[in-house]
Amino acid sequence: MTSKENICDTDLSATTKLKNSTKERVCKTVSEPPAHHLDIEDLLSNPSDSKDKSNLDVLTQHILLEGRLTEQAARRIIETVFNSYQLCLSTKLNYLLIYHLYIEINYF
């Protein structure tokens, strides 16, 4: 028997004890996070519409309570932010381009 097999065969859970329970809250005054994951239907009024905006009040409250999101809801939020950022960035780049063209035409 090799040392790797020996390590795998031993039951570590029987020999080690945790100081704090994983089932109880360490700080009793803090409420538990929501048991349900926030789904895309909870977040949007019309999930099939790609232009539908998220309900920020619901999202903010859920996150403040340490709630979790479903993967679909998280992806939708990330895609929305990414697309908005791209639009904002492209608009700013267009303004810069127009400004530089204006400077070149009028001053050179």
N, C-alpha and C positions, 0 to 999 in steps of 0.2 A: 504494500500500500504506500503510495507516494504522499508527500506532505499536502499536496493539493486535495487529494481525495480525503485525507484526514480532516482538513478544515471544513470541507463541504459536508462531511458526515456528522459533525458535531452540531448539537442544537444550541445555538447561541441565545435563543430567547429564554431558555430555562435558566441560564447562568447570569444574564444581565437584567437588571430591573431599572425601569425609568423612574426618575425622581417625581415627575409630574404625570398625571393621568392624561392620556391623549383623548379621552372621551369627555372630560370636564373642562370648563373654562378656567384658566388660571386666575383671571380677574373676574370675579362674579358680577361686578357692576356693569360690565360690558355685555351688551346683548349679543346673542348668536347671530351669525350671518344668515340671510335667507336660505332656506333649504332648496328652493327651486332656482334653476338657471334662467336668466332672462332670455326669452326667445324672441325671434324676429317678429312674431305676431304681437308680442307685448310692446315692442319698441316702435313699430310702424303702423300707421292706420291702413295702408295698402301695401303689403310686402311685395306684391308682384310688380308694382310701379317702381322703376329704377330711380325716378326723380323724387320719390317720396322722402321727406326729411324725417329724421329720427325724433322721437319725443324726448327732448333733452331733460325735462323734469323727471320723467320716469327713470331714464338712464342715470342721471346724477344721484337720485335717491338710492337706487339699487347699488351703485358703486360705493357711495358713502357708507352703506350698511355692510360693506365688504362682500357684496353679492357677486356671482359669477355670470358669465354670458355663455350662451351656446356658441359653438364654432361658427354657425351660419350668421348669427347676429354680430359677432366680432368681425367676421370677414366683411360684412356689409358696412360696418362703421369704418373699417380701415379703407375700403374701396372708396367710400364717399369722401373721406378726408383726403385721400391721395388724389382723387379726381379734382377736388376743390383746390388743392394745393397746386396741381399742375395748371389749372386755369388761372389762378392768381399769379403764378410764376410766369406763365406765358404772357399774361397781360402786362406785367411789370417789364418783361424783356421787350415787348413791343413798344412800350412807352420810352424805354431807354434808346431803342433803335430810332424811333421817330425824333427824339430829342437830339441825338447825335447827328442824324441827317439834317435836321434844322440848323444846327450849329455849323456844319460843314457847308451847307448851301449859303447861309447868310453871312458867314464870317471868313470864308476862304475863297 
